[in-house]
Amino acid sequence: EAVPSWASAALGRTVEPSERGPAPAFLSSLRILVPRIAANAVEFPSEPVANSPAPEPCPTRLGTYDILGEIGRGGMAIVYKARQPVLDRTVALKRLRLRDQDDADVVRFLREAESIARVPHPNIVQVFEVGHDDGRPFLVLEFVGGGTLAEFLAEAAPVEPRVAAEFLEKVARAVHHAHNHGVIHRDLKPAN
């Protein structure tokens, strides 16, 4: 099975200048990361920050969605696994944290939904709906099971270099597609 030419560049080989693909700086980063990920030499924080606020309780329902549990939380939002009864499907529901209710955060949160909707791609989660519950906005996103890259690396290390390169190729293609549509992911990391 042939490795795409720009993925080969990430593994230290050369690529023809006429071929399209991710920017050279991105490929340079991959040259460093692929061997480190394959050797499990990259450390990812697994403990919450010591001064983080008390966690919000997990709701049982948001809008018309049944909440099945919490998937994760970041600096700005909490992501829940939810069921959409009307369409009988599982979705991810991302809601602003209680402390992030100022106008600038709400605008940034809603802009995220617009950005996702502009870049349909097989390796980018789809946004299905923007809603609000009790005055707090939420995004309804495609649910992708299986955990995060950080969890995978913690359980499956060391990772074969070819497997790492194939995975990074998918990430690079998605990021490249987003960049071509003017969207920059400002929090790209294995825990996301």
Legacy VTK file of the C-alpha trace (Angstrom):
# vtk DataFile Version 3.0
C-alpha trace
ASCII
DATASET POLYDATA
POINTS 192 float
0.000 0.000 0.000
1.556 3.287 -1.093
2.030 6.125 1.367
0.982 9.520 -0.115
3.954 11.651 -1.067
3.267 14.362 1.502
2.950 11.730 4.264
6.320 10.361 3.155
7.746 13.819 3.730
6.545 13.629 7.303
8.626 10.494 7.713
11.783 12.223 6.488
11.627 11.585 2.759
11.398 14.294 0.125
8.340 15.484 -1.753
8.111 17.127 -5.138
7.394 20.895 -4.945
4.604 20.574 -7.490
2.581 18.223 -5.251
-0.172 19.692 -3.106
-0.438 18.926 0.584
0.026 20.465 4.006
2.361 23.413 4.483
6.091 22.702 4.945
6.046 23.931 8.561
3.280 21.438 9.371
5.226 18.619 7.709
8.300 19.626 9.667
6.310 19.238 12.882
5.146 15.799 11.759
8.758 14.722 11.145
9.379 15.359 14.824
6.087 13.985 16.170
5.739 10.715 14.199
8.830 9.032 15.700
8.036 10.385 19.186
4.437 9.143 19.070
5.546 5.776 17.677
8.016 5.453 20.568
5.425 6.717 23.086
7.799 9.524 24.062
5.080 12.178 24.118
3.515 12.769 27.527
-0.078 13.922 27.793
-1.538 15.352 31.008
-4.216 13.105 32.477
-4.928 14.893 35.745
-7.170 17.978 35.990
-5.590 21.308 36.809
-5.353 21.740 40.595
-7.147 25.115 40.687
-10.012 24.188 38.359
-13.531 25.083 39.547
-15.847 22.449 41.007
-17.373 20.399 38.204
-20.897 21.145 37.067
-23.341 18.324 37.685
-24.219 16.317 34.595
-27.746 17.199 33.423
-30.198 14.461 32.447
-31.724 16.448 29.595
-30.787 19.466 27.430
-33.445 20.736 25.059
-34.903 17.655 23.392
-31.770 15.562 24.026
-31.369 12.868 26.694
-27.914 13.126 28.276
-26.210 9.734 28.569
-23.034 10.953 30.288
-20.086 13.290 30.127
-17.429 12.715 27.450
-15.035 15.460 28.493
-14.536 19.063 29.479
-12.249 21.767 28.267
-11.512 25.324 29.190
-14.661 26.671 27.542
-17.190 23.846 27.249
-18.363 20.454 28.446
-19.118 17.691 25.941
-21.830 15.130 26.666
-22.844 11.927 24.971
-26.547 12.336 24.251
-29.445 10.631 22.512
-31.649 12.429 20.042
-34.974 10.580 20.467
-36.632 12.101 17.386
-34.032 10.552 15.045
-33.015 7.722 17.403
-29.305 8.515 17.161
-26.403 9.177 19.476
-24.824 12.625 19.258
-22.215 14.690 21.059
-23.624 17.777 22.729
-21.167 20.571 23.520
-22.350 23.258 25.964
-20.628 26.362 27.307
-19.538 26.072 30.914
-21.469 28.162 33.443
-18.553 30.530 33.981
-18.233 31.289 30.237
-21.367 33.287 29.675
-19.989 36.648 28.553
-20.882 37.850 25.066
-17.404 37.339 23.586
-17.317 33.668 24.658
-20.816 33.043 23.319
-19.904 34.641 19.970
-16.702 32.554 19.766
-18.660 29.396 20.667
-21.274 30.022 17.970
-18.566 30.943 15.450
-17.112 27.475 16.067
-20.369 25.945 14.799
-20.260 28.094 11.666
-16.648 27.114 11.042
-17.377 23.396 11.380
-20.359 23.696 9.031
-18.162 25.353 6.360
-15.698 22.453 6.107
-17.468 19.148 5.455
-14.835 16.403 5.401
-14.840 12.683 6.342
-12.313 13.332 9.133
-14.010 16.418 10.591
-16.966 16.038 12.945
-20.226 17.405 11.505
-22.388 19.936 13.324
-26.098 19.049 13.244
-27.712 21.851 15.225
-27.156 24.909 17.384
-29.545 25.267 20.282
-29.912 26.687 23.765
-31.202 25.459 27.066
-31.899 27.751 29.994
-30.133 30.584 28.149
-26.949 28.573 27.539
-25.979 27.739 23.958
-25.028 24.245 22.875
-23.846 22.548 19.698
-25.112 19.160 18.567
-22.277 17.329 16.846
-21.671 13.999 15.189
-20.722 11.444 17.849
-17.478 9.584 17.191
-16.884 6.749 19.640
-13.607 5.158 20.553
-11.940 7.706 22.808
-9.225 10.261 22.194
-5.786 9.878 20.667
-4.294 10.523 24.125
-6.267 7.574 25.543
-5.263 5.363 22.616
-1.587 6.219 23.051
-1.764 5.546 26.785
-3.208 2.075 26.142
-1.553 1.017 22.866
2.008 2.298 23.149
4.336 1.824 21.497
2.563 2.422 18.204
3.983 1.036 14.955
5.475 3.907 12.896
3.292 3.015 9.898
0.116 3.113 12.034
1.185 6.483 13.483
1.890 7.827 9.974
-1.494 6.606 8.663
-3.290 8.256 11.553
-1.374 11.503 11.170
-2.122 11.459 7.445
-5.863 11.572 8.249
-5.336 14.424 10.710
-3.142 16.310 8.223
-5.702 15.933 5.430
-8.486 17.233 7.694
-6.405 20.180 8.937
-5.298 20.976 5.380
-8.929 20.927 4.200
-9.955 23.235 7.050
-7.060 25.616 6.296
-8.082 25.732 2.636
-11.499 26.932 3.830
-10.032 29.600 6.114
-10.567 27.658 9.347
-7.773 27.233 11.885
-8.212 24.778 14.767
-6.729 26.639 17.711
-6.750 23.704 20.146
-5.517 20.696 18.161
-4.133 18.141 20.611
-4.359 14.394 21.311
-6.938 14.895 24.092
-9.354 16.487 21.592
LINES 1 193
192 0 1 2 3 4 5 6 7 8 9 10 11 12 13 14 15 16 17 18 19 20 21 22 23 24 25 26 27 28 29 30 31 32 33 34 35 36 37 38 39 40 41 42 43 44 45 46 47 48 49 50 51 52 53 54 55 56 57 58 59 60 61 62 63 64 65 66 67 68 69 70 71 72 73 74 75 76 77 78 79 80 81 82 83 84 85 86 87 88 89 90 91 92 93 94 95 96 97 98 99 100 101 102 103 104 105 106 107 108 109 110 111 112 113 114 115 116 117 118 119 120 121 122 123 124 125 126 127 128 129 130 131 132 133 134 135 136 137 138 139 140 141 142 143 144 145 146 147 148 149 150 151 152 153 154 155 156 157 158 159 160 161 162 163 164 165 166 167 168 169 170 171 172 173 174 175 176 177 178 179 180 181 182 183 184 185 186 187 188 189 190 191
